């Protein structure tokens, strides 16, 4: 269970269509609220890279939201690559 103010590790595996892990360029993490309005954006670098194609970010959940959408994105061979998911945030 995730609580408001918790630190959670958001993680992504970037893959090609055939499942090979790849490192895209210009990796970012964007956080949206449920209306799809951007809350925050972070640029990731090698300190956020765990392995080939595996990136993470330690994110502190907001106190005033019950759900957020997170999006990892980058560029691979001049094409965008995007992965999205959501977090349910509990207060109690």
JONORBEL-V487693 format. One record per residue. N is the residue number from 0. NEAR is the number of other C-alpha atoms within 10 Angstrom. Layout:
N	NEAR
N	NEAR
//
This chain:
0	7
1	15
2	18
3	18
4	15
5	16
6	14
7	15
8	10
9	16
10	16
11	20
12	18
13	23
14	17
15	12
16	7
17	6
18	9
19	11
20	15
21	15
22	19
23	19
24	16
25	13
26	21
27	18
28	23
29	16
30	19
31	17
32	16
33	12
34	8
35	10
36	10
37	14
38	13
39	11
40	14
41	12
42	13
43	19
44	13
45	9
46	9
47	15
48	17
49	13
50	13
51	14
52	16
53	16
54	23
55	20
56	20
57	12
58	13
59	13
60	21
61	16
62	13
63	10
64	14
65	17
66	17
67	20
68	19
69	21
70	17
71	26
72	22
73	19
74	15
75	17
76	8
77	9
78	9
79	12
80	17
81	15
82	13
83	13
84	11
85	14
86	16
87	14
88	20
89	16
90	11
91	6
//
